[in-house]
Amino acid sequence: MKPKRFSSLAAFLEYCAALRRASSPSDEERTTLAAMEQVLGILTPDERASLDDATTSAAARRGERARRKLARELAARGLLED
C-alpha cells in the first residue's frame, strides 16, 4: 500500500506520530505506518533521533538536515503535494 500524499513534511511526521500513538490501530493504519516507516528508513538512527531533538543548536542543525533529506525523499516518491 502506498501512503497518501501529504501537504508538508510536518504533516507526514505528525500523521506518522499519530499512527504510532494509536492504541488499537486498524489493519489499514498498521499497513500505512509500515509504509511510512519504510520511507523513514532512509534516515540513519541518529538522523531519526535528531528530528525531535532541538536541545542544542548543533542538534537543531542535524534535525534540519534530516528533515531536508526526508522531504527530498518524499518528493521523489510523489508523497508531497506540489
BELHU-V189445 format. One record per run of one state. SS is the DSSP state (alpha for helix, beta for strand, coil for the rest). FROM is the first residue (numbers start at 0). LEN is the number of residues. Records with the same first field share a line. If there is no record, write none. Layout:
SS=FROM-LEN + FROM-LEN
This chain:
coil=0-5 + 6-2 + 21-5 + 40-4 + 50-6 + 76-3 + 80-2
beta=5-1 + 79-1
alpha=8-13 + 26-14 + 44-6 + 56-20
